[in-house]
Amino acid sequence: MPLLAVTFVLLRAGKTAHNKQDAILANYLIGSLPEKQISLPLHSLLGIYRTIKDYHMPKMKTHSSAKKRFKRTGSGKIKRYQAKTSHMMRNKSKKAKLRLRDSTVVHEHNEDRVKRMLCM
């Protein structure tokens, strides 16, 4: 279907293709039928137009709990705090509590997953 025919079809629906890319996409969605053979109802033409104009890539959203738990170091590694520090501390030795106080780096097997959650 030529580009002019696509523009005509969209005009019949009360909408116009604003640029060549929209017209090409409409041509792909409608198919390569000649103009005379197109007998689509008005609501489907408007749906095609909305698909053309309103389509955009979804936003990359940061995992909200991950952004509170992980930080990036200067070298690009991911830093995390250690578990088992919230309760039952009197049962742990002084040395164990001292070691748990420090942060550590996320293991390389989990690093890709955490980076994906943080949109890095």
N, C-alpha and C positions, 0 to 999 in steps of 0.2 A: 504494500500500500504506500503510495507516495506521501510525502510529508504534508502536502496541501490537503489531501483527503482526511488525514488525521486531524488537522486543524479544523476542517469543516465538521467532522463528527463531534469534536469537543465544543465547537460553536453552537451546534444544534442543542447541546446539553446546557448551554448558557455559560460555558467556560471556554477559555482559549489556552492554547499551549504558549507559554511565555518565551520559550527559547527552543532551539533545535533539539537539545537533549531531552526535553519534555516530550516533544513530538516523536522522537525515536523510541522513547520508553512506552509511550501510548501505542505506537505502532507494534511494538513487541507484545504488549498486553492484549491488544485487540486481535492481533494475528495479521497475517499478510493477505487478507481477503480484499477483493476490490470493493470500492465504496458502495456499489449497488447491492452487494450481498450482505452488508452489515444491517442486521435488524435487531439491535440490542435495545432493551428498554432504557428509559431515561435514567432510572436510579442506578443501573449498572454502569452507564457512561459517567455519571457523577462519581461513582465509587472508583472507577479507573482514574478519574482526574484527581480525586483525593489521595489515591495511592501514589500518584506521580508527585504531587506537590507536598504532601505531608510526610513522606518517607524520610527518615533520617536514622543514622546509627544510634542505638541506645547508649545512654551515658554509662561510662565506667564508674561504678559507685564503690567507694572504699567501705570495707567491712568495718562497721562502727566499733565493734569490740576489739578488733585487731589493732586499730589505730591507738587504742588506749594501752595496749599490752606490748607493742613492739616499737623499736626506734632503729633508725639507720645509723651505722657508724660512719666515720670519715672515709674508711676504705670501701664502703658499700655493703658490708655485711649487716645482718639483722641481729640486733641485740634484744635479749629477753630477760625477764627476771625469773628466779627459780621458784619452784613450787614447794609445798610443805612448810610454809612459814606462817600460816594464819592461826594455827592453834596447836595445842599439846606441845608447847615449846619447853615445858619443864622436864619432859621425858627425853629431850635431846641433849647431847653433851655440848659444852661451850664451844668446842672445836667445830661441831656440826653446824651450830647456829651461826658461827663466824663465816663458814664457807657458804651457807645459804644466803647470807647477806649480799654477796656480790652478784652482779648480773653476769650472764654468759651469752655466748653466740649461738644462734639457732643452728642446728645440725644441717649439713649440706643436703640431706635427703628431704628435709622439710622446707628448705629455703625458697624453692620455687613456689610452693603453695602459699607461703606467707607473703611473698612478693606479689602474687596474684591478688591476694586479699587486700593488700595495701595499694594496688594499682600502680606498681612500679615496673 
